[in-house]
Amino acid sequence: CGKRQPDRRKRVVDDDEDEELHPIVASFSLTDHVTRVLKHADTFAVFDAQGDVRQLGAREQGIYHEGTRFLSKLRVRLGKADLLLLSSTVRNNNLLLAVDLTCPDHHSGEELIIPYGTLHLLRTKFLWQGTCYEKFEVTNFGPRAVSAELRLSYDADYADVFEVRGSKRARRGDMLPPDVSEREVVLGYRGIDRVVRKTILRFAPAPARCTDKLAIFPIELEAKQTKEIYFWVGCQI
């Protein structure tokens, strides 16, 4: 993973901006079809090997509670670049997922500002009683201070397991207006059964920018320093 390649330009698509070209020397890991599964009681989660939820291949990834997908997208990046996978392990009877990631080369114009491998991200996910708890630990292994952004994008579609497997519904319920505050985002859906389902996203510390689709955390690290960010996804009926 993270094998270095000759200098070339790689297309990166930002969640809230137009397509741009950014020079990245290190290539990304080809782990799109590897999944990691966590389960507790009536809740289970299907992630890719990096701990993200990306609708690739069979498109079954997500966080499910009582047969409904409460989170259909989850993607973490440093700046606008995907991270490179080092290792990914499910532990403790499918309750805990630990993922080690590192950064590719980051450029500003032609200048290399963060070399490959300088920043390390440890993601630890724990599933318990309808909530997925996650901790991000970002460590600067470089010899000097580093500035970057941790960008967390998310969404919810409230598809049931039969829809995910390919069934077509004659009609669906209504998405509710999102509720966004400093440390919390609430997404919601009222089904044709009139039941309201909500996805509650919480952050600590508060992100510098937060919308119903994206949270951005500035990362300022001295050499050998670590910063922790906590993220919860709660499923509520």
N, C-alpha and C positions, 0 to 999 in steps of 0.2 A: 504494500500500500504506500501511496505517496512517492512512487518512483520518479526521480527527477528526469525531465525531458528537455530537449533543446528549446531555446527561447522561441515562443510563438504567441499569437493572440488568441484568447479564448473568449467565447461569447458568454456573458453573464446577464441574466434577466433579473432585475430588481422587482420586488413585490409591488412597490408603489411608484416606480419610475419607468421611463421608456427603456427599451433595449439599448445597451451601450457595449463598446468593446473595451476590455481591460486587459493589460498584459499580465499574465500569470505564468511563471516559469514551471512550477511544480504542477503536475496533473492531478485530477481528482480520482478517488477510489471508485472502482466499478462494482458496487455492492447493491445495485438497485433491486435485485430479486431475492436477496437474503432477508428473512424476517426474524424478529424476536417477539415472543409472546409472553405476556404477564396475565395472571388470573387470580382473582379473589372473589369468592361467593358469586354474585350475579354480575360481576364486572370483569371484563377482560380487555386487553389492549394488544394491538398488533402494530409493531414498529418496524422500520427498516434497521439494518445493522448499525446505523449511526444514531438511532434513537429518534429519528424523525418519522412523521406521517406524511407520506407522499404517494399520490394515487398513480402508481405505476403497475404494470403487469396486470395481476388479477384485481387490483384496486380494492383490496379488502382491508387495507391498513386503517387504523383509527382506534379510538377509545369507545367501547360499547358498554352500556348499562341496561340491564333488563331487556336485551334484544334490540336496542336502538343505538346508533352511532352518535355520540355526543361530541366527538372531535374528529373531523375529517381531514384536517391539515395541521401540521406542526413542523416547522422548519427553522433550524438555527444556523446562523452564519456569523462570521466575524467580518465586519464591513459588508462588501457585496460578494464575497467569495465563499464557496462551499469549503467546509473543513475536510481534512483527510483522515480516514479511519486508521487507527492503530490496533485496537482490540475491542471486542464486544462480547459480553458474557451475561447469561441469565443465571441467577443464583437463588438459593433459599426457596426451593419448590415453586418456581415461577412467580415469585413476588417481587424480586429485585433485579434490575438491569443496570449494569455498569458499562459505560462506553468511554474509551480513551480516544481523543481526537487531537490533531495538531493543525497548525495553519499552513497554507501555501505561501508562496512569496507574495508580498503586498507591495505594489508600486504606487508612486505619485508621479505621474508623467513617466519619465525614463528612469527615475530614481527608485532604487530598491530601499524601502523604508522599514519593512519587517521581513527578515529572511525566513525561508522555510524552516519550520520546527521551533521557532522562537517562542510562540505561544502554545500552551497545552491546555485543552479543555477536558475535564473529567465530568461526565454526566452520570448522575445516579438517580434512578427512577424506582419508586416504591408504590405499589398498588394496594390500597386498603379501604374497605367500606365505601365504595363508590367514588373514591378520589385517587388521582395519580399525583404523588408528591415527587418533585424533581429538584435536585440541587446541581447548579453549575459551578464548578471550581476552575477559574481561569488563572493560569500561572505563567509568569514571564521568566523563561529560562535564559534570556539573553543577557548581555553584559551592560545594557543601558536601559533607561526608561522607555516605555512604549505607550502609545495612545491608539485606541481602536474602539470599535462599537460592536457590541453583541446585539444582533438583530433577531427577534423572535416573531415569526409570522404564524397565524393560526386561523381556523375557520371551523364551522360546524354545519352539517347538512341534514342531520336527524333522519337519515335513511335507516330502515329496519334491515335486519339480516337477510330477509328475502330479496329486498331491493338490491342490496350489495351483491347478492349472488345472481342477479340478472332479471328478477321479476319486474314487470311494469305495472305501476299503479294507475288506475283510471284518474284518480285525483289525489292531491296531497293537501296537507294542512297549510297554515300560514306562518311564515317567519315573523318573529316579533322584533320591534325596534331594539337595537343594542343599547345597553346602558354602560357608559364608560366613565370611570372616575380615576383618581390619581393612581390607585393601587389595584383596581379591580375592573374587569370587563365581564358583563353578563350578556350572553347570547341566548335567544329563546325561540321556541317553536310551539304553536298550538295545533295539535293534530286534529284529524277529522273525528277522533274520539273525544274531542274537547279537552283532552289532558294537556297541560302545559309542561314542557320539558325545558330545563335551563342548563346551560354550560357556564359554570362560574370559574373565571380565570383570575388568580390572585398572584401578585408579585411582591417580593421584598428583596432589596429596597424598591421604591417606586421607580419606574423607568423615566428617562428624561422626556420621552415622547410615547404616547399611548393612544391607539385608535382601536376600533373594533376588529382590525385585521393585523395590526403590527405594534410591537413594543420594542423600543430601542434603549439600550443601556450603554452609557459611555464607560470605557475601560481605560483607566490610567494606572499603570503598574510600574513601579521601580524594578530594578533587576532583582530576580528571585522572589518577588512579591506575588501573593495570591489574593484574588477577589472572589467572594462567594455571592451568588444570586439564587434566590429561591422562587419556585414557580409551582403553583397548584392548579390542577384541573378537576373541578368537582362536578358531578352529575346529579342533578336534582329533578325529581318528578313531583 
